[in-house]
């Protein structure tokens, strides 16, 4: 399998980055605009800040612009979100406190921050334009 799919690693990573960025941005639109889902936008300042981070970082990750910085900030936000919203009042496993998506986003974005945007990205196009 690695021989077959391994040839497409850069493209598959780009698809992962794009989809994760779009999904994260949609969490931001949910908080800020109530879409998708038809809920009321949040009014708590901390949640508004989270929504802005999710929307902006998600879009930056999607297009691959300032990707490492955006992903690092998104990873940090998810770490804070886990401990503020899911690990209370006592520590429990992510599957028991509905924090598994938060943990996955945290480590996925940490990996993207370390890896960089890769192919199909503004960062990649800017890098190849400098050569």
C-alpha positions as MATLAB code, in Angstrom:
seq = 'XXXXXXXXXXXXXXXXXXXXXXXXXXXXXXXXXXXXXXXXXXXXXXXXXXXXXXXXXXXXXXXXXXXXXXXXXXXXXXXXXXXXXXXXXXXXXXXXXXXXXXXXXXXXXXXXXXXXXXXXXXXXXXXXXXX';
ca = [
       0.000    0.000    0.000;
       2.803    2.407    0.850;
       4.333    1.915   -2.599;
       1.049    2.822   -4.244;
      -0.196    5.634   -2.032;
       3.284    6.776   -1.000;
       3.790    8.307   -4.434;
       0.940   10.686   -3.656;
       2.005   11.704   -0.155;
       2.374   15.433   -0.975;
      -1.042   15.569   -2.641;
      -2.763   13.548    0.096;
      -1.238   15.801    2.751;
      -2.558   18.821    0.825;
      -6.052   17.300    0.761;
      -5.831   16.627    4.511;
      -4.703   20.231    5.131;
      -7.470   21.676    2.939;
     -10.285   19.572    4.436;
      -9.108   20.123    8.022;
      -8.838   23.869    7.392;
     -12.342   24.044    5.907;
     -13.855   22.026    8.759;
     -12.104   24.232   11.315;
     -13.290   27.400    9.557;
     -16.848   26.057    9.699;
     -16.560   25.771   13.491;
     -15.748   29.489   13.400;
     -18.747   30.321   11.190;
     -20.961   28.353   13.574;
     -19.792   30.422   16.518;
     -19.804   33.791   14.745;
     -22.797   33.512   12.398;
     -24.798   30.506   13.588;
     -24.153   28.737   10.278;
     -24.288   25.855    9.597;
     -26.785   24.616   12.112;
     -29.175   27.506   12.485;
     -28.083   28.316   16.037;
     -27.656   31.786   17.471;
     -24.157   33.270   17.218;
     -22.213   33.184   20.477;
     -22.139   36.264   22.676;
     -19.426   35.348   25.191;
     -16.213   37.280   24.382;
     -13.983   34.198   24.811;
     -16.167   32.228   22.378;
     -16.157   35.117   19.893;
     -12.355   35.128   20.046;
     -12.357   31.350   19.517;
     -14.667   31.774   16.525;
     -12.388   34.391   14.979;
      -9.324   32.177   15.474;
     -11.141   29.191   13.986;
     -12.433   31.091   10.971;
      -9.226   32.970   10.146;
      -6.789   30.149   10.959;
      -9.001   27.632    9.166;
      -9.060   29.727    5.995;
      -5.310   30.375    6.150;
      -4.635   26.650    6.593;
      -7.011   25.843    3.735;
      -5.286   28.094    1.221;
      -1.855   27.413    2.688;
      -0.931   30.984    3.625;
       1.171   31.511    6.767;
       0.273   27.893    7.390;
       2.740   27.033   10.136;
       1.776   30.076   12.193;
      -1.963   29.597   11.658;
      -1.767   25.896   12.491;
       0.338   26.541   15.597;
      -2.197   29.096   16.867;
      -5.088   26.741   16.032;
      -3.330   23.903   17.877;
      -2.886   26.106   20.933;
      -6.513   27.173   20.825;
      -7.576   23.535   20.766;
      -5.337   22.718   23.743;
      -6.921   25.572   25.689;
     -10.408   24.522   24.558;
      -9.830   20.967   25.775;
      -8.787   22.028   29.252;
     -11.379   24.832   29.539;
     -14.404   23.001   28.124;
     -13.820   19.259   28.265;
     -11.489   18.283   31.092;
     -13.578   19.872   33.864;
     -14.461   19.402   36.665;
     -12.117   16.426   36.884;
      -9.796   14.996   34.279;
     -11.355   12.224   32.232;
     -10.658   10.491   28.942;
     -11.492   12.452   25.764;
     -14.009    9.812   24.657;
     -15.894   10.283   27.916;
     -15.907   14.091   27.952;
     -16.604   14.682   24.213;
     -13.126   16.124   23.768;
     -11.806   13.698   21.150;
     -12.341   16.108   18.217;
     -10.562   18.857   20.142;
      -7.591   16.574   20.844;
      -7.446   15.418   17.215;
      -7.506   18.997   15.912;
      -4.822   19.982   18.433;
      -2.360   17.333   17.291;
      -3.277   17.535   13.603;
      -2.598   21.268   13.585;
       0.599   20.779   15.567;
       1.754   18.359   12.855;
       0.765   20.792   10.088;
       2.645   23.565   11.902;
       5.783   21.437   11.941;
       5.361   20.135    8.386;
       4.394   23.366    6.636;
       1.846   23.831    3.886;
       3.354   21.601    1.225;
       1.996   21.479   -2.326;
      -1.113   23.269   -3.568;
      -0.552   26.193   -1.229;
       0.198   29.896   -1.356;
       3.255   29.282    0.853;
       4.504   26.638   -1.601;
       3.947   28.911   -4.598;
       5.758   31.783   -2.873;
       8.658   29.496   -1.996;
       9.027   28.194   -5.557;
       8.783   31.761   -6.890;
      11.861   32.797   -4.883;
      14.122   30.264   -6.586;
];
